[in-house]
Amino acid sequence: MIKVKLKCFSQVKYALGSNQLVFELEDGTSTDDLENIIRKKAEGKLDDVTLGIAINKKYIFNNTKLSDGDEIAFIPPVQGG
């Protein structure tokens, strides 16, 4: 098992009701796996939202295996007004 911290911003924060969550996951869990977990937990609130992903404050662009202690951020598109 690994433990990772998810930082939640903007739409992700509102969909999940928290600005930070901790997950205990199976070894070998990837960013795609975690995104699927998050989308299910959001109960449809993120269905039309494209999310960028950062691990330990560095953007990634491919499915990546997570490690114990990683800090993950799913980052929705920038909004402004």
C-alpha positions in Angstrom: 0.0 0.0 0.0 1.0 3.6 -0.7 -0.3 6.8 0.8 -0.7 9.9 -1.4 -2.0 13.4 -0.7 -4.4 15.0 -3.2 -4.5 18.8 -3.3 -7.9 20.0 -4.7 -8.4 23.3 -6.5 -11.3 25.1 -8.0 -13.9 22.7 -9.5 -12.2 19.7 -8.0 -12.4 21.3 -4.5 -16.1 22.0 -4.9 -16.9 18.6 -6.4 -15.1 16.7 -3.6 -15.9 19.2 -0.8 -12.4 19.5 0.5 -9.1 21.2 -0.4 -7.0 18.1 0.5 -7.6 14.4 0.7 -5.3 11.5 1.6 -5.7 8.1 -0.1 -4.2 4.7 0.7 -3.8 2.9 -2.6 -2.5 -0.4 -3.9 1.1 -0.5 -5.1 1.2 0.1 -8.8 -1.7 2.7 -8.8 -1.3 5.2 -11.6 -2.5 8.8 -12.1 -5.1 7.4 -14.5 -6.4 5.1 -11.7 -6.5 7.9 -9.2 -8.3 10.2 -11.7 -11.0 7.5 -12.2 -11.4 7.2 -8.4 -11.7 11.0 -8.1 -14.3 11.2 -10.9 -16.4 8.5 -9.3 -16.2 10.2 -5.9 -17.3 13.5 -7.6 -20.5 11.8 -8.7 -20.6 13.4 -12.2 -19.6 16.9 -11.1 -16.3 16.6 -13.1 -17.6 14.7 -16.1 -17.1 17.7 -18.5 -13.9 18.9 -16.9 -10.4 18.2 -18.4 -7.9 18.0 -15.6 -4.2 18.7 -15.7 -2.1 16.6 -13.3 0.9 17.5 -11.2 3.0 15.2 -9.0 5.1 16.8 -6.4 4.5 20.2 -8.0 5.6 19.1 -11.5 3.2 18.8 -14.4 3.1 15.4 -16.0 1.6 14.6 -19.4 1.5 10.8 -19.4 0.0 8.1 -17.1 2.5 7.8 -14.3 2.9 5.3 -11.5 2.4 6.8 -8.0 4.8 6.4 -5.1 4.3 6.5 -1.4 4.3 10.1 -0.1 3.5 11.7 -3.5 1.5 14.9 -3.5 -0.9 14.9 -6.5 -2.9 17.9 -7.8 -5.7 17.6 -10.4 -5.8 21.0 -11.9 -8.9 22.2 -13.8 -8.6 24.7 -16.6 -7.8 28.3 -15.6 -11.0 30.3 -15.1 -11.2 34.0 -15.1 -13.5 36.9 -15.4 
